Amino acid sequence: MNRKTILSSVIVLYFMIGFEILIMISPFAGLFYSVFTPFLVEVAKYPATRWLSAFYLPHMVVPPDELLKFIRVMGSVLFVSGVAVFVICAFQVYANKFLKTGTALRGLYSIIRHPQYVGLGCAGIGLSILWPRFLTVVLWLVMIVLYYVLSKDEERRMLNAYPETYGPYMEKTGMFLPKMLERHISPSSVMGKMALFVLITGVTMGSVFFLRYYTIKHLPLWTDSNIVAIALIPDDTQKMEHRMSDILSMPELKTKLKDNEKYLVYFIPVDYIMQGLIADTGGEWRLFRRHFTISRFLDWVFHPFSHLAGGLHAGHDHAHMDTNRGLVRRLIFLDVSDGAVATPYDFFSINARRMPQFMTDVDIHNLKVLELKDLSRGTGWGQLPTPTF
């Protein structure tokens, strides 16, 4: 196996891991996670690596402010535009090969020499926003190094194959940016390029850790002495603030709660589509069994918030449900342990352990418990580390 095959395989692996969100709602989830879950579980065992399996942007909760909404929209824009650039440039390259017209030098190739890799790099940024696991960001950094290595190898081969045209072409174009811009910001020495990569790594990782901190500070929370509740859709925030104290005072729940333990409570519609990421509340919420993989994926990309707000209810009429059953909400209780859980924000700490305990469906208008059941210790995907917000 030659070097190019190995590097290309690593890049394919990156997109497989980045497309985890698509695979996890597909019939192939079992096969994928039989390999991937042991790795993530092992990573999550140790404080030094646990952060790799964590998430840094909202995925289940509707982004709680305009900055986070903008970032989420830009994730879709970068992903779609990056894929489009890659496909257009790939068509141009293979059309030239089929027609035997030589190397591609027109279109975007007249400005930069590797627009396909730029497109994939942009798509990778978008993908890391759409599925914001820290591991995806780290692999993106590895991927851009591999793109550079592949680009240098391709240029060497093109110079050997087309010495009369490709040499002058390289003089007029930049590698990944327009020549004029690249000349000013891209160092020519090996040490300079290494320093640039270190700078990119520092800025990237610093930004994603800041975004996690920023996200947690802006979550819609309700707090009590040992309980923190989070509403995942905006319409539920006021309901949660108004009724949470009364709900926790109900005898059925008071007997389940212990004063010396801490609880994170998810306040959600009964048919919230992604509740399987919080706990295993029933087989119907394991999305890989729902058989709408492509439609859900496209909705997730092209309608950034409808899969969180308007698309929560898996085809049910939510207004009809509220009318006939009162204002029914599902509360999922997770026990929070480990880590320094001192403030409400610490309930979402990377080092905190969150284990499902029980769930209840409550008519929050009439304060009536409709269902109460204990939960297994995993999510709908077993022990796989999933988003917490």
C-alpha positions in Angstrom: 0.0 0.0 0.0 1.6 3.3 -1.1 1.7 6.5 0.8 -1.1 8.2 -1.1 -3.5 5.3 -0.4 -2.7 5.5 3.3 -3.3 9.2 3.4 -6.5 9.0 1.4 -7.7 6.2 3.7 -7.1 8.5 6.7 -9.1 11.3 5.1 -12.0 8.8 4.4 -11.9 7.7 8.0 -12.2 11.4 9.1 -15.4 11.8 7.1 -16.8 8.5 8.4 -16.3 9.8 11.9 -17.5 13.2 11.0 -20.6 11.7 9.4 -21.3 9.8 12.7 -24.6 11.8 13.0 -25.8 10.2 9.6 -24.6 6.8 10.5 -26.1 6.8 14.0 -29.6 7.2 12.6 -29.1 4.6 9.8 -29.6 0.9 9.8 -25.8 0.6 9.8 -25.5 2.1 13.3 -24.9 -1.3 15.0 -22.1 -2.2 12.7 -20.4 1.2 12.9 -20.7 1.5 16.7 -19.5 -2.1 17.3 -16.1 -0.7 16.2 -16.3 3.0 17.2 -18.0 2.7 20.6 -15.2 0.8 22.4 -12.8 3.5 21.2 -14.9 6.4 22.5 -15.7 4.6 25.7 -12.0 3.9 26.3 -11.2 7.6 25.5 -13.9 8.7 28.0 -12.3 6.7 30.8 -9.4 9.0 31.4 -9.5 12.7 32.4 -6.7 13.5 30.0 -8.7 12.3 26.9 -12.3 12.5 28.1 -12.7 15.8 26.4 -12.3 14.2 22.9 -15.7 12.5 23.2 -17.4 15.6 24.5 -19.3 18.2 22.5 -18.6 22.0 22.3 -21.8 23.4 20.6 -25.5 22.9 21.1 -26.9 19.8 19.3 -30.1 18.9 21.2 -31.1 22.4 22.5 -32.1 25.1 20.2 -29.1 27.5 20.2 -30.0 30.0 23.0 -28.6 33.2 21.5 -27.9 34.9 18.1 -24.2 34.1 18.0 -24.8 30.4 18.5 -27.6 30.4 15.9 -25.3 32.2 13.4 -22.5 29.6 14.0 -25.0 26.8 13.4 -26.2 28.3 10.2 -22.6 28.8 9.0 -22.0 25.2 9.7 -24.6 24.3 7.1 -23.3 26.9 4.7 -19.7 25.8 4.9 -20.6 22.1 4.6 -22.9 22.5 1.6 -20.6 25.0 -0.2 -17.5 22.9 0.5 -19.1 19.8 -0.9 -20.3 21.7 -3.9 -16.8 23.1 -4.7 -15.4 19.6 -4.3 -17.9 18.0 -6.7 -17.6 20.8 -9.3 -13.8 20.6 -9.3 -13.8 16.8 -9.3 -16.1 16.8 -12.4 -13.7 19.2 -14.1 -10.7 17.0 -13.4 -12.3 13.8 -14.5 -13.8 15.5 -17.6 -10.3 16.6 -18.6 -9.0 13.0 -18.1 -11.9 11.6 -20.1 -11.5 14.1 -22.9 -7.7 13.8 -22.7 -7.2 17.6 -22.6 -4.5 17.6 -19.9 -4.6 19.0 -16.4 -7.4 21.2 -15.2 -6.2 24.9 -15.3 -9.5 26.8 -15.6 -12.3 27.8 -13.3 -11.2 27.8 -9.7 -8.0 26.1 -10.8 -7.0 29.3 -12.5 -6.8 30.9 -9.0 -5.6 28.1 -6.7 -4.0 24.8 -7.5 -6.0 22.6 -5.1 -9.6 23.9 -4.8 -10.9 20.3 -4.2 -8.9 20.2 -0.9 -10.0 23.7 0.0 -13.6 22.6 -0.6 -13.1 19.5 1.6 -11.5 21.6 4.3 -14.5 24.0 4.3 -16.8 21.0 4.4 -14.8 19.6 7.3 -15.2 22.9 9.3 -19.0 22.8 8.6 -19.2 19.2 9.6 -17.4 19.8 12.9 -20.1 22.5 13.6 -23.0 20.2 12.6 -21.6 17.3 14.7 -19.5 19.2 17.3 -17.6 16.5 19.0 -14.1 17.6 19.9 -12.6 14.5 18.2 -14.0 15.8 14.9 -12.1 19.0 15.3 -8.8 17.3 16.2 -9.2 15.0 13.2 -9.8 18.0 11.0 -6.5 19.5 12.1 -4.8 16.2 11.1 -6.7 16.2 7.8 -5.4 19.6 6.7 -1.8 18.4 7.3 -2.6 15.3 5.1 -4.1 17.6 2.4 -0.8 19.5 2.4 1.2 16.3 2.0 -1.1 15.0 -0.7 -0.9 18.4 -2.5 2.9 18.4 -2.6 2.9 14.8 -3.9 0.4 15.7 -6.6 2.4 18.8 -7.7 5.6 16.7 -7.9 3.8 14.2 -10.2 2.2 17.0 -12.3 5.6 18.7 -12.8 7.0 15.4 -14.1 4.1 14.8 -16.4 3.6 18.4 -17.7 6.8 20.3 -17.2 6.1 22.9 -19.9 2.7 24.0 -18.6 2.6 23.1 -14.9 5.7 25.0 -13.9 4.5 28.4 -15.2 1.0 27.6 -13.8 2.5 27.2 -10.3 4.2 30.6 -10.6 0.8 32.2 -11.2 -1.4 30.5 -8.7 -1.4 29.8 -5.0 -1.6 26.4 -3.4 -4.7 26.9 -1.3 -5.2 30.7 -1.5 -4.9 33.3 -4.3 -1.2 33.9 -5.0 -1.1 37.5 -3.8 -2.7 36.6 -0.5 -0.8 33.4 0.0 2.5 35.1 -0.6 1.9 37.4 2.4 0.6 34.9 5.0 2.2 31.6 4.1 5.8 31.2 5.2 8.2 29.5 2.7 10.4 27.7 5.1 9.6 24.3 6.8 9.9 25.8 10.2 7.7 28.6 9.3 5.0 26.2 8.0 5.3 24.2 11.2 4.8 27.4 13.2 1.8 28.3 11.1 0.2 24.9 11.8 0.9 25.3 15.6 -0.8 28.8 15.4 -3.8 27.3 13.5 -4.1 24.5 16.1 -3.9 26.9 19.0 -6.5 29.2 17.6 -8.8 26.4 16.6 -8.7 24.5 19.9 -8.9 27.7 22.0 -12.0 28.7 20.0 -13.9 25.4 20.4 -13.2 25.3 24.2 -14.4 28.9 24.4 -17.5 28.0 22.5 -18.3 25.2 24.9 -17.9 27.6 27.9 -20.0 30.2 26.1 -22.7 27.7 25.3 -23.0 26.3 28.8 -23.2 29.9 30.2 -26.2 30.7 27.9 -28.2 27.5 28.4 -31.8 28.0 29.6 -31.6 26.5 33.1 -33.7 26.2 36.2 -31.9 25.5 39.4 -32.6 24.3 43.0 -30.2 23.2 45.7 -29.3 19.8 44.1 -31.2 19.9 40.9 -30.6 21.6 37.5 -33.2 21.5 34.8 -32.8 22.4 31.2 -35.5 23.1 28.6 -34.5 22.0 25.1 -36.9 24.2 23.1 -37.6 27.9 23.7 -41.4 27.5 24.2 -40.7 25.3 27.2 -38.4 27.7 29.1 -41.3 29.7 30.7 -43.3 26.5 31.4 -40.2 25.0 33.2 -39.6 28.1 35.2 -43.3 28.4 36.2 -43.9 24.7 37.1 -40.7 23.0 38.0 -40.9 23.6 41.8 -44.5 22.3 41.9 -43.5 19.2 39.8 -40.7 18.4 42.2 -43.0 18.7 45.2 -45.3 16.0 43.9 -45.2 12.9 46.2 -44.5 10.5 43.4 -41.3 12.4 42.6 -40.2 13.3 46.1 -39.9 9.6 46.9 -37.5 9.1 44.0 -35.2 11.9 44.8 -32.4 11.9 47.4 -31.3 15.0 49.1 -27.6 14.0 49.0 -27.5 13.4 45.3 -27.4 15.8 42.4 -29.7 15.6 39.4 -29.8 17.0 35.9 -33.3 17.1 34.5 -34.3 17.4 30.8 -37.6 19.1 30.4 -38.9 18.0 27.0 -42.0 17.2 24.9 -43.1 13.6 25.3 -42.3 12.9 21.7 -39.0 14.8 21.5 -37.2 13.1 18.6 -33.7 13.0 20.0 -34.5 11.9 23.6 -32.6 8.6 22.9 -29.4 10.7 23.1 -30.3 11.5 26.7 -31.5 8.1 27.9 -33.0 4.9 26.6 -36.6 5.9 27.0 -38.0 3.3 24.5 -37.0 1.6 21.3 -39.0 4.0 19.2 -36.5 6.7 20.1 -33.5 4.8 18.8 -33.4 6.8 15.5 -31.6 4.0 13.6 -34.9 2.1 13.8 -37.0 4.9 12.4 -36.1 4.5 8.7 -35.9 8.1 7.8 -32.1 8.5 7.7 -31.8 10.6 4.5 -34.8 12.9 5.2 -33.6 13.5 8.8 -30.0 14.2 7.6 -31.2 16.7 4.9 -33.5 18.4 7.4 -30.6 18.7 9.8 -28.4 20.3 7.2 -30.8 22.6 5.3 -33.2 23.5 8.1 -30.8 24.1 11.1 -33.5 24.5 13.8 -36.6 22.7 12.5 -35.2 19.3 13.6 -35.0 20.8 17.1 -38.2 22.8 17.2 -40.7 22.1 14.5 -39.4 18.7 13.7 -39.3 17.4 17.3 -42.4 15.4 17.3 -41.9 12.6 14.8 -45.0 13.3 12.8 -47.4 13.8 15.7 -49.6 16.8 16.1 -48.2 18.5 19.1 -51.0 21.0 19.5 -53.5 18.2 19.4 -51.6 16.3 22.1 -51.6 19.4 24.3 -55.3 19.9 23.9 -56.3 16.4 24.8 -53.7 15.5 27.4 -53.1 18.9 29.0 -49.7 20.3 28.8 -47.8 17.0 29.0 -44.0 17.1 29.4 -41.5 14.4 29.9 -38.8 14.9 32.5 -35.7 12.7 32.4 -33.6 12.6 35.6 -29.9 11.9 35.4 -27.7 11.4 38.5 -24.6 13.7 38.3 -21.5 12.6 40.1 -17.7 12.9 39.9 -16.0 16.2 39.1 -16.4 19.4 41.1 -20.1 19.9 40.8 -20.4 23.2 42.7 -22.4 25.5 40.3 -25.3 24.8 37.9 -22.8 25.0 35.0 -20.7 22.2 36.5 -23.6 19.7 35.9 -22.4 19.9 32.2 -18.7 19.5 33.0 -16.7 17.2 30.8 -15.5 15.3 33.9 -19.0 14.9 35.5 -20.7 11.6 35.2 -24.3 11.7 34.1 -26.3 8.5 34.5 -30.0 8.1 33.7 -32.2 7.3 36.7 -35.9 7.6 35.8 -38.3 9.4 33.6 -41.8 10.7 34.2 -44.6 12.1 32.0 -46.4 14.9 33.8 -49.5 16.9 33.0 -47.9 20.2 34.1 -51.3 22.1 34.0 -53.1 19.7 36.3 -50.0 18.5 38.1 -50.7 14.8 37.5 -48.1 12.1 36.9 -49.1 10.0 33.9 -46.2 7.7 33.8 -43.2 7.0 35.9 -40.5 4.4 35.2 -36.9 3.6 36.0 -34.3 3.8 33.2 -31.3 1.7 32.3 -27.8 3.3 32.8 -27.2 3.9 29.1 -28.7 5.9 26.2 -30.5 4.6 23.2 -27.0 3.9 21.8 -25.8 2.1 24.9 -22.6 3.4 26.5 -21.7 5.7 23.6 -20.8 9.3 24.8 -23.6 11.5 23.5 -24.3 15.3 23.6 -25.4 16.8 26.9 -27.0 20.0 25.5 
